[in-house]
Amino acid sequence: MLEKFFKLNEHGTDVKTEILAGITTFMTMAYILAVNPNILAEAGMDHGAVFTATALASLIGTLFMALFANYPFALAPGMGLNAYFAYTVVLSMGYSWQMALTAVFIEGIIFIVLSLTNVREAIFNAIPMNLKAAVSVGIGLFIAFIGLQNAKIVISGSTLVQLFSLDEYNRINGVSGSMNDLGITVLLAVIGILITGILVIRNVKGNILWGILITWLMGIVCQFAGVYVPNPELGFYSLLPDFSNGLSIPSLAPVFCKIDFSGIFSLKFVVVIFAFLFVDMFDTIGTLIGVSSKANMLDENGKLPNIKGALMADAVGTTAGALLGTSTTTTFVESASGVSEGGRTGLTAVTTAILFGLSLFLSPIFLAIPSFATAPALVVVGFYMLTNVVNINFNDLAEAIPCYICILAMPFFYSISEGISMGVISYVVLNLVTGKAKEKKISLLMYVLAILFVLKYIFL
C-alpha cells in the first residue's frame, strides 16, 4: 500500500529510508515545540496552549504536504515569522495577539487563492537555474549560521560576531555563565559537529540523527557527572525529560479560533498582512528551491513537478495554524536534513507528522532536546546544501554576481526572503544594464518581481 501511494521505487527509496529521514527531520525541527510557545507567550498568549497549537499545526501542515504533493518536506510555525508576530505586530505596533492571528489567517486565505491561480508556481518557475542553485547555497550558510548561534559557538561581540568567549558573552549579555553551564554546552556542540562529520565521512546510515542523539547523550552523561550543572536563570535546563506533570496535553482553548476582524480595514493592518504574506511566500519558495535542488527533484527546466500541491499544503497549513492559535506555518528549511538522509517522498513527511502528533503525549522527551544537540545537524546540513555551489556558472559574470549577492544576503541579513530579493533585483539590473537581458530571455515576471522588491524597500 505504501509503495502504491508514495511510489517509493519510482523515487529510488524504501520504507526504512523514508522513516529514518522523517525521524531526522523531526529531530532537527523539534526545537520549535519549545521556542515557539516562548516567543508567542511574550505577546500574551498562553504558553501551554501555544505548544499544543504548534504541534497540531505542524502535524496538519506536514500531512497536507504528503497528501497534496508527495514530497519529503515538513511544515511548522516559522522562525522569524513568530518573532515578527510577537515583537513587531503585537509589542511594537500595539495590535492584540488576536488581531495578529487574524492577519495570519487572511494571509493563508490569500495564499490559497494564489496557489489555485498558479501565481506562486509562476514565481518559482520564473527564477533562473543559476539563481535557484544560489538560493540553495545561501540557505546552507544560513542554516549553519543558525546552528552556530544556537550552540553559542558564534556570539555577538565587538566585531559584530565572533567566536565564543565566556568572558565576552557574560560581558555583552550581562550574565554570569560558567564552564559548568554555558561553557560545557559550547564544547559539547563542537564535539557533536566533529562526531557528526565523522559519521558522514564513514557513510553511517542515519548519521545526522545519530549525531543529535550522541551529542544529547553526552550532555546527559555530563549532567550525571556534575560537569554540566543546569542554570535555569541563563536558560540552561536539565537535559533529562521531566515527567512530573504526567503525559497530559495542554488545553488549546485559550488560543483556539481567537481571531478578531474588528480592525482589518485600516491601511496599517494591510501592511501587516502584506509583511506576513511577503516573508512567508519567499521563505517558502526559497526553501522549496533549496531543498528540492539538493534532492535533485527539479526537472531539466528547473521546475519542481507538482509544486502546486506543495504550495497549497503551505497555504492550508498557515490557515489552519491561525485558527489553532499559532503564527504562520511554513515549509521548514530543516527538511533538508531528512532529504540528506535519503527522504524523497511524502512518507518522510508522514513520519514527521506522526512524531509531531506523538510529541503532544511525550512532550517532556522532545522538549528536553537542547539546542546544542541539534546545532551539529544544522551545521552539517549547511555543508550538504553548500555543495550546490558547483552548479552555478561562474564563467558568466552576469549570472555569477547576482548569485554571489543572493548567497551573501541570506546569512548576513538573516533572512531567506531578503536573499531572494537581492538576488532577483541584482540579476535583472545587471543583465539589463549590460545588454544581456534579451539573450537570457528574462521573463516578464522577473521584471515585475524586481520592481515589487524595490518598492518594498522604499515603502516598507
N, C-alpha and C positions, 0 to 999 in steps of 0.2 A: 504493500500500500504506500509506504513512504517513497519507494522508487517511482511509482506511478505518479504520485502527486508532485514530488520535488525534482524528478528527473535527475537523480544522482549520477547515474552512469554517463549521461549526456554531458554533465558538468565535470566529469573526471574526479568524483569524490565518493565517499561511502558514509554510512550512518555513524560509525565510530569517529571519523574525522570531523564530521559536522557537529556532533555533540561536544567533542573536545573544544572545537572552535567556539561554540556557543558559550561554554563554561568560561573560556578565556576572555571572551568579550565581556561577559557579565562581571568577571573579577576585576577587569580594568575600569568598569563603569560603576561598580558598587559604591564608590565614594559619594556618588550623587545622592544616595539614600541618607547620608549623614550631612552633607554640605547644603543641599537644597533647603531642608527644613530650617537649618540655622540661619541661612540668608533671609528666607521669607518671614521668619519669626521677627526679624528686625523691622519688618513692615507692619507688625502687629498681628500676624496670623498665628494660629495655634500650631505649636511645634509638632505634636503627635499627629494631628490631622493632616498636616502637610507631608509628613513621612508616608502616611497611607496613600495620599493623593499622588505622591511621587512614584511610589511602587506601582500603583494601578495604572497611571498614565504611561509609564514605561512599558508595562505589560501589554496594554491595549495598542499603543503605537507600534511596538515591535512585532506584535502578532499581525497587525494590518500589513506591515512590510512583507511578512512571509506570505500572507494570503493574496495580496494585491500584486506583488512583484516577484516573489520567489527569490529575493536577494538576502544575503547574509548581513544586512545592516540592522543595527539596533537603535531605538529611539528612547529618549529620556528628556526631562526638563533641562534645557541647555544652560551651561555655564556662560556667564556674560549677560545672557538674556535675563537670568534670575537676578543678577546684580542690578541691571538697568531697571527691572521691575521694582525692586525694593528701595534702592538708594536714590534713583533718579525720579521715577514716576511718583512714588509714594512719599519718601522722605524729603526730596528736594522740591518737586513740583506741587506737592501738597494734596495729591489725589488719595482717596481711600484705597485700600487694597482691593475692595470690591470693584471699584472703577477700573483699577489696573487689570483685574481678571476679565472685565468686560472688554477692554482693549485687546487682550489676547484672544478672547472668544471671537470678536469681529474679525481680527486678523486671520484666524483659522477659517472662517467662512469665506473671506476674500480669497484665501489660498485654494480652497476647494473649487471656487469658480475659475480661478486662473489655471488650475490643473486640468479642469474639464475642457477649457478652451485652448489648451496647448501652449499658453503663453510661457509657462515655466520651462516646458520642454524645448520651445524655440530658443529661449535664452541659453539653455545648456548646449544645444547644438550649434549656436552661433559663435561660441568661444573656440578659437583656433586650437589645433592639436598641440602645438608647442606650449601655448599658454595653459592648456589643461595639464601637461606634464609639470609645468612650473608650479601650478596650484598644488599638486601632489607633493612636490619637494618642499614648498613653503609650509604646508600643513605638517610635514615631518619635522621641520625645525621648530614649529610652534608647539607640537606635542612634546618634543624633547625638552623645550624650554619650560613648559608647564610641569613636567616631571621633575626637572632640576629644582624648580621653585617649590613644589610640594614637599620635596625632601630637604629643603633648606640648603642644598648644595650651592645654589646661587641665591644671593640675598642682595637687597638694595644697599648702597654704600656711597662713599664719596665719589666713586666713578660711575654712578647710576646703578650698575650691577657689578657684583664681584663675587669671588669665591668665598665660601663660608668661613667666617671667623667668629668664634664665640664672643670675644670682647666687642667686636664691631656690631654683631647682631644685638647684643644686650644694650649697647650704647644707643643705636638708632631706634630700637623699639622700646627702650625704657624698661627692660625686664631684667631678671636675674637668672637666666638659664645657666645650667651647669653641664658637665660632661655626662652626668647620670640621667639627664632627660633630653635636652636639646642635642648635645654633642654626640651621644651614642647613636641616636636615630640617624644623624647625618652619615656617620661611619657605616651603619648597617645598610643604608641606601647605596653607598658607594660599593660596598662588598656585594650587594644584591645585583648591581649593574654588571660587575665582573662575573659573578656566578651565572647570570642570565646570558652574558656574552659567551661564556664557556659552553653552556648548554646549546646555544645557537650554532657555534662552530662545530660542536660534536654531533649536530643534527639530531638532538634528542627530541622525540615526539612530545609535543606539549611544552616546549622549552620556556615559553613566556609564562604560562600558568605555573609551571614548576618554580620559575624564578620568583613569582609573587609569594607562593606558599613557603618556599625555603627562607625567604627574607623575613616573612612574618614569623615563622617558627624560630628563627634565630633571635628575633626580638623577644619572644615568649621565654626562651631559654635565658636570655639576659635578664629578664624580669625576675625569674625564679632565682637567679644567681645574685640578684641585688645590684647588677651592673646598670640596669635600666630601672629608674625609680619614677613612677607616674607623678606628674605635676599638673593637675587639672587647671591651675591658675594660668599656666602657659599653654594650655591646650594639649598636654601630653597625658593621655589616659591609660588605664590598664589595657594591656593587649589581650587579656583573657575575656571571652564572652561573658556577659552579665545576664544571668537568667533569674535574678532576684525577683523580677516582676512577672515571671512566667512567660507564656507564649501568646498573651492576649494581643489583639490587633487594635491599635489606637483608633478611636471613632473618627469618621470622616465628616460628621455632622457640622462642626464649626466652620468648615470652608466649602461644603458641597453646595453647588448651584447658588452661590452668593453673588452673582453678577448684578450690576446696577447700571441701568441705561439712562439715568436721570441727566447726565451731563455730556452725552455723546455728540451733541451738535455744535460744540464750541470748536473754534479753529485750533486751539491749544490741544484739544483731545485728538483731533485729526492728526496732528503732528506726532502725538504719542503712538497712535495706531500705525502711522507710516514708519516710524522708527522700528517698532517691533517687526513690521512687515519686511522692511528692507534688510535688517540684520538676519532675520530667520531665513529669508529667501536665499541670500547669497552665502550664508554659512552652510545651508543645506546643499545648495548647488556645488559649493566648494568641496564639501565633504564627499558628495557623490562622485564628483570628478576625481578627487584624490584617491579615495578608496577603490573605486572601480578601475582606475588606471593601474593601481598596484595589483589588482586581481586579474588584469588582462581581460576585463569584461567589455571594454569599448570595442566597437566594430572598426572596420578599415577606414570609415569616415569620421571616427572619433565620437560616434554616438553611442549612448547607452541603451540597449534594447529594453523595451518595457519600462522606460523611465517614468512614463505617466503613472504607472502603478506605484512606483516608489514615491513620487511627489504627492500622490493622493494619500498615501499612508501617512506621510508627514503632515499634510493638511488636516486630515481627520484626527490624527493624534493630538495636534495642537488644540483643536476644537474640543475634543473630549477632555483633555487635560485642564482646560479652563473651567469646564463645568465641574470637574472633580475638585478643583481648587489649587492648581499649581500654575507656574509660569510656563512660557512657551515650550512645548515638547518638540524636539528636533532630532534629526538624524545625527548620531554621535560619531565624532571622528575616531573615538576609541574602537569603533567597529573594525578598524584596520588591524587590531590585534588578533581578532578572530580570523580575518582574511589571511593574515600572515601564518596562521595555524592550519590553513587549508580550507577554511569555510568558503563555500561557493554557492550555496542555495539557501532557501528560506528555512530549511531545517535548523541551520545555525541560529537564525533569528527566533524560531520557535523555542529552541533550547534556552536562549537568553530570556525570552518572555516568561517561560515557566519558572526560571530561577528568580525573576522579579516577583512572581506570584508567591513562591516559597519564602521569599525574603520577608513577606508580611508575617509569617508564622515563626521564622527563625531570625528575626531582625537582630537579636543580640550577637549572633555569629557574624553576620555580614557587616554590622556597624563596628565590629572590633577590628576589621582590617584597616591598618593605619596607612596614611598617605605615603610613608617612607617605603612601604612594601609594594605599593602599586607604581611608584616612581620608576623603578628599573624597567618595568614593562613599557611605560610610555617612552623612555629614552631609547630602548631597543626598537620599538615600533617606528620611532622617528628615523632611525637608521634605515629600516626597510623602505620607508617612503622616500627617503633622500636618494635612494638608488635610481629613482626615475629621472634624475638629472641627466643621465646618459641619453635620454630620448629627446632632449632639447637640441635643436640645430644651432650650435654656436657659430657656425660659419656664416649665417645670415644675421648680421648685427641688428637689423630691423626687427627680427624675431627674438634674438637673444637678450637685447637690452630690456624690453618690456618684461620678459620672463625674469630677468635678474631683479628688476624693481618689484615685481609681484612676490618673488621669494623673500626679498629683504623685508617687505612691508608686513608680512604676516607675524613673524616673531617680534619685530621692533615696534609695531603699532598694536601688538597683542590682539589681533583680530583677523580672522579668515576673510571676512567680508571686505575689510579695508585693503587687504592684499589683492583681492579680485578687482576692486575699484581702481586701484593704482595700475594694475596690470592692463585693464581694459582701456583706461584713459591714455596711458603711455603708448600702447600698441596702436591705437587709432591715430594719435597725434604724430608719432614718429613716422609711421608709414605714409600718412597723408602729406606731411611736410616734405618728406624725401622723395615723393612721387612714386611710391611703391604700392599705393592703395589699390590701384586698378589691377596690377599684377597679382596681388594677394587675393583679389576678389573678396574684399572685406564686406560682410553682409550689412544690409541696412540696419539690422537690429543692433549690431556692434556700435554703429554711429549713435543710435538712439540711446543705448546704454551709457556710452561715453558722455553724452550731453547730460543725461539724468544724473550721473555720478558727479559731474562738475557742479550742477545746480544744487545737489545735496550739500556739497562743501560750502557753497555760497550762502544758502538759506537756512541750513540746519546746524 
